[in-house]
Amino acid sequence: MFDYSGCIHFHSAYSYDAREPLPRILEDASRAGLDYAIVTDHFRLDARHDGFEGYHASPRANAGPLPEGESAARPGEAKPLLLIVGEEISPRYNHYLAFDIKKPIVTWKTETDAQRIIDEVTAQGGFGFIAHPDHAGAPLVGSRAYPWIRWDVHGYAGMGIWDLMSDWSSSLSSPWKTLAACLRPAHALQGPPARTLARWDEFTQKNHCVAIGEIDNHGHRRSFFGFTRRIFPFDFAFRTIRTHVLLEKPLTRNAGNDTSVILAALKQGQSYISFDLWNDPTGFSFSIYDDQKRAWPGGEFKRQGQAILEAKLPRPGRICLIRDGRLVKEEHRRAALQWDVDVPGVYRIEAYQVAPRSCLPAGRRWRPWIYSNPIWVR
């Protein structure tokens, strides 16, 4: 499979609560080595209307979108970046990331009918993900909570299970922890909330519910107890939580075609979420196979005899096999895990890494690294 990494859910100056111009954000995304990025400004698709959607050259020659179909970066430059434009529909609660829609969907801040929002996205031929479902804010510093509170809905593709801003904000529980989190933001991150993973595992046993990672970055400055810091610079945020799509064929560098392929992979769950700052996860694989067929994340496998589950990491780590929300096998300091698939269920992989010594002081402990989408075994 061809592995392409991207960042989903961030805001530019088109949003009312952000100030960073989109061209500058695109430069940071390209320097970070992203293959794609999905901007989701509040209630707006202006980035598309202003011609930003499509491939962009590396910063050294960035004069806007690349000509349609240009196949590669120029000698000595970074690879082209594909910008995809979506929308964050964001009333007071129940924020929804809408992709592949034709016009923006605007609601009142007091909107509570989450099903109507999902249905409007679907009516446009689009799809969406529940954003930061367990967002808790940071009461100590006056940051409000924006959780999803209507779980009697249907028609969404999945949910964000790990959000950079939500994870970091959850560490702001005391003045000292807030100061530490501002000075070393990566070390404050804990991974997806246990309640989010538990809810996701519950939903995957009922429906085809897949996951993405989010950064929800705005790039603005905040003051905490007289200490002012930019939370987060985009050149940092783009190196943290990414969603890697796994494709059977390489991208063509045709913006329209590649956008459709990436969005289809995200909707299907043919992807995994990772924290790329510690270690590059490229090379991770997870599949279930027999002598005739193979299924990848987001797919289904019909077991008709002996079948093997296999997960591989690009470097040794801690690998956990989860079935129907429960840990069934674990490998420590190994780069591979195998399992005889003897019963049906929903299988996914979690992997952990010890932060490299170059990132110390981070504590030589296992840190969240990779979360795969499930494979459904029938």
C-alpha positions as CSV (number, residue, x, y, z in Angstrom):
1,M,0.0,0.0,0.0
2,F,1.1,3.6,-0.7
3,D,1.2,5.7,2.5
4,Y,0.4,9.4,2.3
5,S,0.3,11.5,5.5
6,G,-1.8,14.6,6.1
7,C,-3.2,16.9,8.8
8,I,-7.0,17.4,9.2
9,H,-8.9,20.2,10.8
10,F,-7.1,23.6,11.1
11,H,-8.1,27.2,10.7
12,S,-6.8,30.1,8.6
13,A,-7.5,33.8,8.6
14,Y,-10.8,33.0,6.8
15,S,-12.1,31.9,10.3
16,Y,-13.3,34.5,12.7
17,D,-11.1,33.1,15.5
18,A,-7.8,32.7,13.6
19,R,-5.3,35.2,12.1
20,E,-2.7,33.2,10.1
21,P,-2.9,33.8,6.3
22,L,-3.4,30.6,4.4
23,P,-0.4,31.0,2.1
24,R,1.9,31.1,5.1
25,I,0.2,28.0,6.6
26,L,0.8,26.2,3.3
27,E,4.5,27.0,3.5
28,D,4.7,25.4,6.9
29,A,2.7,22.4,5.7
30,S,5.1,21.8,2.8
31,R,8.2,22.2,5.0
32,A,6.7,19.7,7.4
33,G,6.6,17.1,4.6
34,L,2.8,16.7,4.4
35,D,1.3,15.0,1.4
36,Y,-2.1,16.6,2.0
37,A,-3.8,19.0,4.4
38,I,-7.5,19.7,4.9
39,V,-8.4,23.2,6.1
40,T,-11.8,23.5,7.8
41,D,-12.6,27.1,8.5
42,H,-15.8,27.9,10.4
43,F,-18.8,28.1,8.1
44,R,-16.7,29.0,5.1
45,L,-15.3,27.5,1.9
46,D,-13.5,30.8,0.9
47,A,-10.2,29.0,0.5
48,R,-11.7,27.1,-2.4
49,H,-13.4,30.1,-4.0
50,D,-10.1,32.0,-3.8
51,G,-8.3,29.3,-5.7
52,F,-6.2,27.7,-3.0
53,E,-7.6,24.2,-3.3
54,G,-5.2,21.9,-5.2
55,Y,-1.5,21.2,-5.4
56,H,1.0,23.7,-4.2
57,A,4.8,23.9,-4.9
58,S,7.4,23.8,-2.2
59,P,8.1,27.1,-0.4
60,R,11.2,27.9,-2.5
61,A,9.1,28.3,-5.5
62,N,5.6,28.7,-4.0
63,A,3.7,31.0,-6.4
64,G,0.3,29.4,-5.7
65,P,-1.2,26.1,-6.9
66,L,0.7,23.9,-9.3
67,P,-0.5,23.5,-12.8
68,E,-3.0,20.6,-13.0
69,G,-1.3,17.3,-13.5
70,E,2.3,18.5,-12.7
71,S,3.9,15.2,-11.7
72,A,6.7,16.1,-9.3
73,A,8.6,18.7,-7.3
74,R,11.4,20.6,-9.1
75,P,15.0,19.4,-8.4
76,G,16.0,20.1,-4.8
77,E,12.6,21.1,-3.6
78,A,10.0,19.5,-1.3
79,K,7.2,17.4,-2.7
80,P,4.0,19.2,-3.7
81,L,1.3,19.6,-1.1
82,L,-2.4,18.9,-1.9
83,L,-4.8,21.3,-0.1
84,I,-8.3,20.1,0.4
85,V,-11.0,22.5,1.6
86,G,-13.7,21.4,4.0
87,E,-15.8,23.2,6.7
88,E,-16.2,23.0,10.4
89,I,-19.9,23.5,11.2
90,S,-19.6,24.8,14.7
91,P,-22.6,25.7,16.8
92,R,-22.2,25.9,20.6
93,Y,-22.0,22.1,20.8
94,N,-21.8,19.2,18.2
95,H,-19.1,20.4,15.9
96,Y,-19.0,18.6,12.6
97,L,-16.3,18.4,9.9
98,A,-17.9,18.4,6.5
99,F,-16.0,17.2,3.4
100,D,-16.8,17.1,-0.3
101,I,-19.6,19.7,0.0
102,K,-20.5,22.3,-2.6
103,K,-21.5,25.3,-0.5
104,P,-21.0,26.2,3.2
105,I,-23.6,25.2,5.8
106,V,-24.2,28.0,8.3
107,T,-26.0,27.5,11.6
108,W,-26.9,29.6,14.6
109,K,-24.6,29.2,17.6
110,T,-27.7,27.9,19.5
111,E,-28.3,25.1,16.9
112,T,-29.0,21.8,18.7
113,D,-30.4,19.6,15.9
114,A,-27.2,17.7,15.0
115,Q,-29.1,15.3,12.8
116,R,-30.2,18.2,10.6
117,I,-26.6,19.2,10.1
118,I,-25.5,15.7,9.2
119,D,-28.4,15.4,6.7
120,E,-27.6,18.7,5.0
121,V,-24.0,17.5,4.4
122,T,-25.3,14.2,3.0
123,A,-27.8,16.0,0.8
124,Q,-24.9,17.9,-0.9
125,G,-23.2,14.5,-1.7
126,G,-20.7,15.0,1.1
127,F,-19.8,13.2,4.3
128,G,-18.5,14.2,7.7
129,F,-16.8,13.4,11.0
130,I,-17.8,14.2,14.6
131,A,-15.1,16.7,15.7
132,H,-13.3,16.4,19.1
133,P,-16.3,14.5,20.6
134,D,-15.1,14.7,24.3
135,H,-13.6,18.2,24.2
136,A,-13.4,19.3,27.9
137,G,-11.7,22.7,27.6
138,A,-9.5,24.1,30.3
139,P,-11.5,25.9,33.0
140,L,-8.4,27.0,34.8
141,V,-7.5,29.3,31.9
142,G,-11.0,30.1,30.8
143,S,-11.1,27.8,27.8
144,R,-14.7,26.6,27.1
145,A,-15.6,23.0,26.4
146,Y,-17.0,22.1,23.0
147,P,-18.1,18.4,23.2
148,W,-20.5,16.4,21.1
149,I,-23.6,15.9,23.1
150,R,-26.2,14.3,20.7
151,W,-25.4,10.6,20.3
152,D,-28.8,9.7,18.9
153,V,-27.7,10.6,15.4
154,H,-26.7,8.6,12.3
155,G,-25.3,9.1,8.9
156,Y,-21.8,10.3,9.8
157,A,-18.7,8.5,8.6
158,G,-16.8,8.5,11.9
159,M,-15.2,10.7,14.5
160,G,-12.0,12.3,15.5
161,I,-10.4,10.2,18.2
162,W,-7.2,12.2,18.9
163,D,-7.2,16.0,18.7
164,L,-4.0,18.0,19.4
165,M,-5.7,21.0,20.9
166,S,-8.1,19.0,23.1
167,D,-5.3,16.7,24.3
168,W,-3.0,19.6,25.2
169,S,-5.7,21.7,26.9
170,S,-6.6,18.7,29.2
171,S,-3.1,19.1,30.8
172,L,-3.8,22.7,31.9
173,S,-5.0,21.6,35.4
174,S,-2.7,23.8,37.5
175,P,-0.4,26.8,37.1
176,W,2.8,24.7,37.1
177,K,1.3,22.2,34.6
178,T,0.2,25.0,32.4
179,L,3.6,26.6,32.4
180,A,5.2,23.2,31.6
181,A,2.7,22.5,28.8
182,C,3.5,25.9,27.2
183,L,7.2,25.4,27.4
184,R,7.1,21.7,26.1
185,P,3.7,21.1,24.5
186,A,4.6,17.7,23.0
187,H,5.4,16.3,26.4
188,A,2.0,17.2,27.8
189,L,0.1,15.1,25.3
190,Q,-1.4,11.9,26.6
191,G,-3.1,10.4,23.5
192,P,-6.8,9.8,22.7
193,P,-9.1,10.0,25.8
194,A,-10.0,6.5,27.1
195,R,-13.7,7.5,27.0
196,T,-13.4,8.4,23.3
197,L,-11.8,5.1,22.4
198,A,-14.4,3.2,24.4
199,R,-17.3,4.9,22.7
200,W,-15.6,4.4,19.3
201,D,-15.1,0.7,20.0
202,E,-18.8,0.4,21.0
203,F,-19.9,2.1,17.7
204,T,-17.7,0.0,15.5
205,Q,-19.5,-3.1,16.8
206,K,-22.8,-1.7,15.5
207,N,-21.8,0.2,12.4
208,H,-19.0,1.0,10.0
209,C,-17.6,3.9,12.1
210,V,-14.1,5.0,11.4
211,A,-11.6,7.5,12.9
212,I,-9.4,10.4,12.0
213,G,-6.8,12.5,13.8
214,E,-7.3,16.3,14.2
215,I,-5.1,19.2,15.1
216,D,-7.8,22.0,15.4
217,N,-5.0,24.5,15.2
218,H,-5.6,28.3,15.0
219,G,-2.0,29.5,15.4
220,H,-2.9,32.4,17.8
221,R,-1.2,33.6,20.9
222,R,-2.6,33.1,24.4
223,S,-1.6,34.5,27.8
224,F,-1.6,32.2,30.8
225,F,-0.9,33.8,34.2
226,G,1.1,36.6,32.5
227,F,3.0,34.2,30.2
228,T,2.2,34.7,26.5
229,R,2.9,32.0,23.9
230,R,1.8,31.1,20.4
231,I,-0.3,27.9,20.7
232,F,0.6,26.3,18.4
233,P,2.9,27.4,15.5
234,F,1.8,25.6,12.4
235,D,5.3,24.3,11.7
236,F,5.0,22.4,15.0
237,A,1.4,21.3,14.8
238,F,1.9,19.8,11.3
239,R,4.5,17.5,12.8
240,T,2.3,16.0,15.5
241,I,-1.0,14.2,14.9
242,R,-1.5,13.0,11.3
243,T,-3.9,10.8,9.5
244,H,-2.1,8.5,7.0
245,V,-4.2,7.2,4.1
246,L,-3.3,3.8,2.6
247,L,-3.8,3.6,-1.2
248,E,-3.5,0.7,-3.6
249,K,-2.1,3.0,-6.3
250,P,0.1,6.1,-6.1
251,L,-1.4,9.6,-6.3
252,T,-1.4,11.0,-9.9
253,R,-0.6,14.6,-9.1
254,N,-4.0,15.5,-10.7
255,A,-5.6,17.6,-8.0
256,G,-9.3,16.7,-8.7
257,N,-8.6,12.9,-9.0
258,D,-6.3,12.8,-5.9
259,T,-8.7,14.8,-3.8
260,S,-11.4,12.3,-4.5
261,V,-9.1,9.3,-3.8
262,I,-8.0,10.7,-0.4
263,L,-11.5,11.6,0.7
264,A,-12.8,8.2,-0.3
265,A,-10.0,6.5,1.7
266,L,-10.8,8.7,4.8
267,K,-14.6,7.9,4.5
268,Q,-13.8,4.2,4.2
269,G,-11.3,4.2,7.1
270,Q,-8.4,3.0,4.9
271,S,-6.1,4.9,7.1
272,Y,-4.4,5.2,10.5
273,I,-3.7,8.0,13.0
274,S,-0.2,8.6,14.3
275,F,1.9,11.0,16.3
276,D,4.7,11.6,13.9
277,L,6.9,13.9,16.0
278,W,8.6,11.1,18.0
279,N,9.1,8.7,15.1
280,D,8.0,8.4,11.5
281,P,5.3,5.6,11.3
282,T,5.7,5.2,7.5
283,G,5.9,1.5,6.9
284,F,3.3,0.5,9.4
285,S,0.9,-2.1,8.0
286,F,-2.1,-4.0,9.4
287,S,-4.0,-6.7,7.5
288,I,-5.9,-9.9,7.8
289,Y,-5.5,-12.5,5.0
290,D,-5.8,-16.1,3.9
291,D,-4.5,-17.9,0.8
292,Q,-7.1,-16.1,-1.4
293,K,-7.8,-12.6,-0.1
294,R,-6.6,-9.8,2.2
295,A,-8.3,-7.0,4.0
296,W,-6.8,-3.7,5.1
297,P,-8.0,-1.1,7.7
298,G,-11.5,0.0,7.0
299,G,-12.3,-3.2,5.2
300,E,-14.2,-6.4,5.9
301,F,-12.9,-9.9,5.9
302,K,-15.2,-12.9,5.5
303,R,-13.6,-15.8,7.3
304,Q,-14.0,-19.2,5.6
305,G,-11.1,-21.1,7.1
306,Q,-7.8,-20.3,8.6
307,A,-6.9,-16.6,8.5
308,I,-3.9,-14.7,9.8
309,L,-3.8,-11.2,11.3
310,E,-0.5,-9.4,10.9
311,A,0.7,-6.0,12.1
312,K,4.2,-4.6,11.4
313,L,5.9,-1.5,12.7
314,P,8.8,0.3,11.0
315,R,10.8,0.0,14.3
316,P,10.3,-2.0,17.5
317,G,7.7,-0.8,19.9
318,R,4.8,-2.0,22.0
319,I,2.0,-3.4,19.8
320,C,-1.5,-4.0,21.2
321,L,-4.3,-6.0,19.4
322,I,-7.8,-4.8,20.3
323,R,-10.8,-6.9,19.5
324,D,-14.3,-5.5,20.2
325,G,-12.7,-3.0,22.6
326,R,-10.6,-5.5,24.6
327,L,-6.9,-6.2,24.6
328,V,-6.3,-9.7,23.3
329,K,-2.6,-9.8,22.5
330,E,0.4,-7.6,23.3
331,E,4.0,-7.6,22.1
332,H,6.8,-5.5,23.8
333,R,9.8,-4.2,21.9
334,R,8.8,-6.1,18.8
335,A,8.3,-4.9,15.3
336,A,5.6,-7.4,14.4
337,L,2.5,-9.2,15.8
338,Q,0.6,-12.2,14.4
339,W,-2.7,-13.7,15.5
340,D,-4.8,-16.6,14.3
341,V,-8.2,-15.1,13.6
342,D,-10.4,-17.7,15.1
343,V,-13.6,-15.7,16.0
344,P,-15.4,-12.8,14.3
345,G,-15.1,-9.3,15.7
346,V,-13.8,-5.8,15.1
347,Y,-10.0,-5.8,15.2
348,R,-7.7,-2.8,15.4
349,I,-4.1,-2.0,16.4
350,E,-2.5,0.4,18.9
351,A,1.2,1.0,18.9
352,Y,3.4,2.8,21.4
353,Q,7.0,4.2,21.2
354,V,9.5,5.4,23.7
355,A,10.4,9.0,22.7
356,P,13.9,9.2,21.1
357,R,16.7,10.5,23.3
358,S,16.9,13.6,21.1
359,C,13.5,14.6,22.4
360,L,14.4,14.3,26.1
361,P,13.4,15.3,28.7
362,A,10.3,13.4,27.7
363,G,10.6,10.4,30.1
364,R,11.7,7.0,28.9
365,R,8.1,5.6,28.9
366,W,5.8,4.3,26.3
367,R,4.0,7.1,24.5
368,P,1.0,6.8,22.1
369,W,2.1,6.5,18.5
370,I,-0.2,4.6,16.1
371,Y,-4.0,3.9,16.1
372,S,-5.3,1.9,13.2
373,N,-8.8,1.9,11.8
374,P,-10.5,-1.5,12.3
375,I,-10.9,-4.5,10.1
376,W,-14.4,-6.1,10.5
377,V,-14.2,-9.9,10.5
378,R,-17.6,-11.5,9.7
